[in-house]
Amino acid sequence: MNVSHPAVHPVEAPPPMTDGAAAAVVPRLRMKDIQGMPGTPAGLILRFAQFVFAAVALCVMATTSDFASATSFRYLVAASGLQSLWSFSLAIVDIYALLVRRSLQNYRLVSFLTVGDGVSSTLIFASACASAGITVLIGNDLANCSKNHCTQFETATAMAFLSWFAALPSFLLNFWSLASR
């Protein structure tokens, strides 16, 4: 009868290290809960800043009567709305994690947050750049600010850039956490 038997293969012990070699080999440790990552107080502040700046950009642009005249302004309204919803929902998750003292360093969750932050920050940055280009065209090149709402367009564009500046550290810290696994 041919029955498989477990075989034990002994593994040689590593050679003993001298004191100098032991000091050179330092175990690699992961840093957890770096401020600015999800579930930390600084992460909550970043999410709140993203939400506030995106919401201000959305409100200022939506209150102008002629924002629909340019596609980039409509894009800014859409991207600011998406950024506001994303940041507000993740701020609620951060508040929950802080209240129950739970770490948000699950691989799948960090992957989801990284992709979401990357997409939303790219959209808000692209819409801010496009809106800045149209604002410069209207204000400087066409000298047509008297008929348009240049101040509101500039304010909304600046708020969108500030929202991106607050979203970028969240994305980079999540990406770094994901890459260091």
Secondary structure as the mmCIF struct_conf table of DSSP 4:
data_model
#
loop_
_struct_conf.conf_type_id
_struct_conf.id
_struct_conf.beg_label_comp_id
_struct_conf.beg_label_asym_id
_struct_conf.beg_label_seq_id
_struct_conf.end_label_comp_id
_struct_conf.end_label_asym_id
_struct_conf.end_label_seq_id
HELX_LH_PP_P HELX_LH_PP_P1 GLU A 12 THR A 18
HELX_RH_AL_P HELX_RH_AL_P1 ASP A 19 ALA A 24
BEND BEND1 ASP A 33 ASP A 33
TURN_TY1_P TURN_TY1_P1 GLN A 35 GLY A 36
BEND BEND2 MET A 37 MET A 37
TURN_TY1_P TURN_TY1_P2 PRO A 38 GLY A 39
BEND BEND3 THR A 40 THR A 40
HELX_RH_AL_P HELX_RH_AL_P2 PRO A 41 ALA A 62
TURN_TY1_P TURN_TY1_P3 THR A 63 THR A 63
BEND BEND4 THR A 64 THR A 64
TURN_TY1_P TURN_TY1_P4 SER A 65 ASP A 66
HELX_RH_3T_P HELX_RH_3T_P1 PHE A 67 SER A 69
BEND BEND5 ALA A 70 ALA A 70
HELX_RH_AL_P HELX_RH_AL_P3 THR A 71 LEU A 99
TURN_TY1_P TURN_TY1_P5 VAL A 100 ARG A 101
HELX_RH_AL_P HELX_RH_AL_P4 TYR A 107 VAL A 136
HELX_RH_PI_P HELX_RH_PI_P1 LEU A 137 ASP A 141
BEND BEND6 LEU A 142 LEU A 142
TURN_TY1_P TURN_TY1_P6 CYS A 145 HIS A 149
HELX_RH_AL_P HELX_RH_AL_P5 CYS A 150 ALA A 179
TURN_TY1_P TURN_TY1_P7 SER A 180 SER A 180
#
